[in-house]
Structures are given as C-alpha cells and as structure tokens.
Amino acid sequence: MNPVPQSNVHAAVARCRRLSGQGMTEYLIVVALIAVAAIGVYSLLGQTLRSQTAGLAMEVSGQDAGAAIGASQGQAAAAQSSAATRKGLSNYNEANR
C-alpha cells in the first residue's frame, strides 16, 4: 500500500479550511441582516412595546393600567402614521426619530 503524499494532505486540509471560512462568513452576513431588521422593527414599535409591557406589569400587580394602555394605543397610532409616510433619500432626515 502506498502512503498518501504530503502535498495532497496539505491541499485537502487547506480546501477544508477555506470552505469552513466561507460558511462562517455567510453565517455572519445572515446574523447581521437579522440584527439590522430587529433594530428597525424595535425603533418603529419600541415605545408601543414598552407601554404594553408596563400596562401588563401594572395589571398583574393589581394596579390600574389605564394610563399605560392609553399611552400604548397612542404610540401604536403614531407608529402606524410613521409607517405610512413615504421615506426616501430626499426626505430621510425629516422627522426621523
């Protein structure tokens, strides 16, 4: 039986590392896109989610959460009107909060 030449072994190891690095790069790109999307959703709906969570916590503790629920509804309406506004590069900086 003939032993495998060292050059073939080194080439196989290098090819395996290159493929592994490519998979990691693709994974990082997907994770970055998910993070950007999550930041966008949270910036649009963040205050609404905080108000709803505060209302839920107040109701669970036995307090009246009418103010928190009202704030949540107001923030939801503001998020809806903000989502309906067309944004492009020409007006991106106008009221962009």
PyMOL CGO cylinders between C-alpha atoms (Angstrom):
from pymol import cmd
from pymol.cgo import CYLINDER

trace = [
    CYLINDER, 0.00, 0.00, 0.00, 1.34, 3.41, -1.00, 0.3, 1, 1, 1, 1, 1, 1,
    CYLINDER, 1.34, 3.41, -1.00, 1.22, 6.23, 1.54, 0.3, 1, 1, 1, 1, 1, 1,
    CYLINDER, 1.22, 6.23, 1.54, -0.68, 9.41, 0.59, 0.3, 1, 1, 1, 1, 1, 1,
    CYLINDER, -0.68, 9.41, 0.59, 1.75, 12.13, -0.49, 0.3, 1, 1, 1, 1, 1, 1,
    CYLINDER, 1.75, 12.13, -0.49, 2.07, 15.02, 1.96, 0.3, 1, 1, 1, 1, 1, 1,
    CYLINDER, 2.07, 15.02, 1.96, 1.19, 17.60, -0.70, 0.3, 1, 1, 1, 1, 1, 1,
    CYLINDER, 1.19, 17.60, -0.70, -2.25, 16.00, -1.21, 0.3, 1, 1, 1, 1, 1, 1,
    CYLINDER, -2.25, 16.00, -1.21, -2.90, 16.01, 2.54, 0.3, 1, 1, 1, 1, 1, 1,
    CYLINDER, -2.90, 16.01, 2.54, -1.96, 19.69, 2.84, 0.3, 1, 1, 1, 1, 1, 1,
    CYLINDER, -1.96, 19.69, 2.84, -4.16, 20.59, -0.15, 0.3, 1, 1, 1, 1, 1, 1,
    CYLINDER, -4.16, 20.59, -0.15, -7.13, 18.75, 1.36, 0.3, 1, 1, 1, 1, 1, 1,
    CYLINDER, -7.13, 18.75, 1.36, -6.69, 20.49, 4.73, 0.3, 1, 1, 1, 1, 1, 1,
    CYLINDER, -6.69, 20.49, 4.73, -6.41, 23.91, 3.05, 0.3, 1, 1, 1, 1, 1, 1,
    CYLINDER, -6.41, 23.91, 3.05, -9.56, 23.24, 0.99, 0.3, 1, 1, 1, 1, 1, 1,
    CYLINDER, -9.56, 23.24, 0.99, -11.47, 22.21, 4.12, 0.3, 1, 1, 1, 1, 1, 1,
    CYLINDER, -11.47, 22.21, 4.12, -10.42, 25.37, 5.98, 0.3, 1, 1, 1, 1, 1, 1,
    CYLINDER, -10.42, 25.37, 5.98, -11.39, 27.57, 3.04, 0.3, 1, 1, 1, 1, 1, 1,
    CYLINDER, -11.39, 27.57, 3.04, -14.88, 26.02, 2.88, 0.3, 1, 1, 1, 1, 1, 1,
    CYLINDER, -14.88, 26.02, 2.88, -15.28, 26.36, 6.64, 0.3, 1, 1, 1, 1, 1, 1,
    CYLINDER, -15.28, 26.36, 6.64, -14.34, 30.05, 6.46, 0.3, 1, 1, 1, 1, 1, 1,
    CYLINDER, -14.34, 30.05, 6.46, -16.84, 30.63, 3.66, 0.3, 1, 1, 1, 1, 1, 1,
    CYLINDER, -16.84, 30.63, 3.66, -19.65, 29.08, 5.74, 0.3, 1, 1, 1, 1, 1, 1,
    CYLINDER, -19.65, 29.08, 5.74, -18.76, 31.27, 8.72, 0.3, 1, 1, 1, 1, 1, 1,
    CYLINDER, -18.76, 31.27, 8.72, -18.78, 34.40, 6.55, 0.3, 1, 1, 1, 1, 1, 1,
    CYLINDER, -18.78, 34.40, 6.55, -22.23, 33.56, 5.17, 0.3, 1, 1, 1, 1, 1, 1,
    CYLINDER, -22.23, 33.56, 5.17, -23.48, 32.93, 8.70, 0.3, 1, 1, 1, 1, 1, 1,
    CYLINDER, -23.48, 32.93, 8.70, -22.17, 36.31, 9.89, 0.3, 1, 1, 1, 1, 1, 1,
    CYLINDER, -22.17, 36.31, 9.89, -23.88, 38.09, 6.99, 0.3, 1, 1, 1, 1, 1, 1,
    CYLINDER, -23.88, 38.09, 6.99, -27.22, 36.46, 7.82, 0.3, 1, 1, 1, 1, 1, 1,
    CYLINDER, -27.22, 36.46, 7.82, -26.85, 37.33, 11.52, 0.3, 1, 1, 1, 1, 1, 1,
    CYLINDER, -26.85, 37.33, 11.52, -26.02, 40.95, 10.63, 0.3, 1, 1, 1, 1, 1, 1,
    CYLINDER, -26.02, 40.95, 10.63, -29.10, 41.24, 8.39, 0.3, 1, 1, 1, 1, 1, 1,
    CYLINDER, -29.10, 41.24, 8.39, -31.33, 39.84, 11.14, 0.3, 1, 1, 1, 1, 1, 1,
    CYLINDER, -31.33, 39.84, 11.14, -29.83, 42.30, 13.64, 0.3, 1, 1, 1, 1, 1, 1,
    CYLINDER, -29.83, 42.30, 13.64, -30.45, 45.27, 11.31, 0.3, 1, 1, 1, 1, 1, 1,
    CYLINDER, -30.45, 45.27, 11.31, -34.05, 44.16, 10.75, 0.3, 1, 1, 1, 1, 1, 1,
    CYLINDER, -34.05, 44.16, 10.75, -34.62, 43.74, 14.51, 0.3, 1, 1, 1, 1, 1, 1,
    CYLINDER, -34.62, 43.74, 14.51, -33.22, 47.21, 15.21, 0.3, 1, 1, 1, 1, 1, 1,
    CYLINDER, -33.22, 47.21, 15.21, -35.53, 48.69, 12.57, 0.3, 1, 1, 1, 1, 1, 1,
    CYLINDER, -35.53, 48.69, 12.57, -38.62, 46.98, 13.98, 0.3, 1, 1, 1, 1, 1, 1,
    CYLINDER, -38.62, 46.98, 13.98, -37.73, 47.94, 17.53, 0.3, 1, 1, 1, 1, 1, 1,
    CYLINDER, -37.73, 47.94, 17.53, -37.13, 51.58, 16.59, 0.3, 1, 1, 1, 1, 1, 1,
    CYLINDER, -37.13, 51.58, 16.59, -40.56, 51.66, 14.94, 0.3, 1, 1, 1, 1, 1, 1,
    CYLINDER, -40.56, 51.66, 14.94, -42.50, 49.80, 17.65, 0.3, 1, 1, 1, 1, 1, 1,
    CYLINDER, -42.50, 49.80, 17.65, -40.25, 50.14, 20.72, 0.3, 1, 1, 1, 1, 1, 1,
    CYLINDER, -40.25, 50.14, 20.72, -42.30, 52.66, 22.68, 0.3, 1, 1, 1, 1, 1, 1,
    CYLINDER, -42.30, 52.66, 22.68, -45.51, 50.74, 21.98, 0.3, 1, 1, 1, 1, 1, 1,
    CYLINDER, -45.51, 50.74, 21.98, -43.94, 47.53, 23.28, 0.3, 1, 1, 1, 1, 1, 1,
    CYLINDER, -43.94, 47.53, 23.28, -42.64, 49.29, 26.41, 0.3, 1, 1, 1, 1, 1, 1,
    CYLINDER, -42.64, 49.29, 26.41, -46.08, 50.79, 27.13, 0.3, 1, 1, 1, 1, 1, 1,
    CYLINDER, -46.08, 50.79, 27.13, -47.82, 47.46, 26.66, 0.3, 1, 1, 1, 1, 1, 1,
    CYLINDER, -47.82, 47.46, 26.66, -45.32, 45.71, 28.92, 0.3, 1, 1, 1, 1, 1, 1,
    CYLINDER, -45.32, 45.71, 28.92, -45.77, 48.40, 31.57, 0.3, 1, 1, 1, 1, 1, 1,
    CYLINDER, -45.77, 48.40, 31.57, -49.56, 48.02, 31.36, 0.3, 1, 1, 1, 1, 1, 1,
    CYLINDER, -49.56, 48.02, 31.36, -49.30, 44.26, 31.68, 0.3, 1, 1, 1, 1, 1, 1,
    CYLINDER, -49.30, 44.26, 31.68, -47.00, 44.54, 34.70, 0.3, 1, 1, 1, 1, 1, 1,
    CYLINDER, -47.00, 44.54, 34.70, -49.36, 47.02, 36.38, 0.3, 1, 1, 1, 1, 1, 1,
    CYLINDER, -49.36, 47.02, 36.38, -52.40, 44.79, 35.79, 0.3, 1, 1, 1, 1, 1, 1,
    CYLINDER, -52.40, 44.79, 35.79, -50.58, 41.72, 37.13, 0.3, 1, 1, 1, 1, 1, 1,
    CYLINDER, -50.58, 41.72, 37.13, -49.62, 43.65, 40.27, 0.3, 1, 1, 1, 1, 1, 1,
    CYLINDER, -49.62, 43.65, 40.27, -53.25, 44.69, 40.78, 0.3, 1, 1, 1, 1, 1, 1,
    CYLINDER, -53.25, 44.69, 40.78, -52.93, 48.35, 39.81, 0.3, 1, 1, 1, 1, 1, 1,
    CYLINDER, -52.93, 48.35, 39.81, -55.00, 50.24, 37.25, 0.3, 1, 1, 1, 1, 1, 1,
    CYLINDER, -55.00, 50.24, 37.25, -53.15, 50.29, 33.92, 0.3, 1, 1, 1, 1, 1, 1,
    CYLINDER, -53.15, 50.29, 33.92, -55.48, 52.65, 32.06, 0.3, 1, 1, 1, 1, 1, 1,
    CYLINDER, -55.48, 52.65, 32.06, -52.79, 55.29, 31.55, 0.3, 1, 1, 1, 1, 1, 1,
    CYLINDER, -52.79, 55.29, 31.55, -50.26, 52.77, 30.26, 0.3, 1, 1, 1, 1, 1, 1,
    CYLINDER, -50.26, 52.77, 30.26, -52.81, 51.22, 27.92, 0.3, 1, 1, 1, 1, 1, 1,
    CYLINDER, -52.81, 51.22, 27.92, -53.76, 54.68, 26.63, 0.3, 1, 1, 1, 1, 1, 1,
    CYLINDER, -53.76, 54.68, 26.63, -50.10, 55.52, 26.06, 0.3, 1, 1, 1, 1, 1, 1,
    CYLINDER, -50.10, 55.52, 26.06, -49.67, 52.23, 24.22, 0.3, 1, 1, 1, 1, 1, 1,
    CYLINDER, -49.67, 52.23, 24.22, -52.62, 52.99, 21.95, 0.3, 1, 1, 1, 1, 1, 1,
    CYLINDER, -52.62, 52.99, 21.95, -51.25, 56.48, 21.23, 0.3, 1, 1, 1, 1, 1, 1,
    CYLINDER, -51.25, 56.48, 21.23, -47.82, 55.11, 20.38, 0.3, 1, 1, 1, 1, 1, 1,
    CYLINDER, -47.82, 55.11, 20.38, -49.37, 52.46, 18.13, 0.3, 1, 1, 1, 1, 1, 1,
    CYLINDER, -49.37, 52.46, 18.13, -51.23, 55.17, 16.22, 0.3, 1, 1, 1, 1, 1, 1,
    CYLINDER, -51.23, 55.17, 16.22, -48.02, 57.19, 15.90, 0.3, 1, 1, 1, 1, 1, 1,
    CYLINDER, -48.02, 57.19, 15.90, -46.15, 54.12, 14.63, 0.3, 1, 1, 1, 1, 1, 1,
    CYLINDER, -46.15, 54.12, 14.63, -48.89, 53.45, 12.09, 0.3, 1, 1, 1, 1, 1, 1,
    CYLINDER, -48.89, 53.45, 12.09, -48.76, 57.01, 10.73, 0.3, 1, 1, 1, 1, 1, 1,
    CYLINDER, -48.76, 57.01, 10.73, -44.95, 56.88, 10.66, 0.3, 1, 1, 1, 1, 1, 1,
    CYLINDER, -44.95, 56.88, 10.66, -45.06, 53.62, 8.73, 0.3, 1, 1, 1, 1, 1, 1,
    CYLINDER, -45.06, 53.62, 8.73, -47.46, 55.12, 6.19, 0.3, 1, 1, 1, 1, 1, 1,
    CYLINDER, -47.46, 55.12, 6.19, -45.10, 58.04, 5.49, 0.3, 1, 1, 1, 1, 1, 1,
    CYLINDER, -45.10, 58.04, 5.49, -43.03, 57.54, 2.37, 0.3, 1, 1, 1, 1, 1, 1,
    CYLINDER, -43.03, 57.54, 2.37, -39.33, 57.83, 3.09, 0.3, 1, 1, 1, 1, 1, 1,
    CYLINDER, -39.33, 57.83, 3.09, -36.53, 58.09, 0.61, 0.3, 1, 1, 1, 1, 1, 1,
    CYLINDER, -36.53, 58.09, 0.61, -33.12, 59.66, 0.38, 0.3, 1, 1, 1, 1, 1, 1,
    CYLINDER, -33.12, 59.66, 0.38, -34.66, 63.06, -0.38, 0.3, 1, 1, 1, 1, 1, 1,
    CYLINDER, -34.66, 63.06, -0.38, -36.58, 63.29, 2.92, 0.3, 1, 1, 1, 1, 1, 1,
    CYLINDER, -36.58, 63.29, 2.92, -34.86, 60.73, 5.13, 0.3, 1, 1, 1, 1, 1, 1,
    CYLINDER, -34.86, 60.73, 5.13, -33.68, 63.20, 7.77, 0.3, 1, 1, 1, 1, 1, 1,
    CYLINDER, -33.68, 63.20, 7.77, -37.06, 64.94, 8.19, 0.3, 1, 1, 1, 1, 1, 1,
    CYLINDER, -37.06, 64.94, 8.19, -38.65, 63.91, 11.50, 0.3, 1, 1, 1, 1, 1, 1,
    CYLINDER, -38.65, 63.91, 11.50, -36.61, 60.72, 11.56, 0.3, 1, 1, 1, 1, 1, 1,
    CYLINDER, -36.61, 60.72, 11.56, -36.70, 59.69, 15.22, 0.3, 1, 1, 1, 1, 1, 1,
]
cmd.load_cgo(trace, "trace")
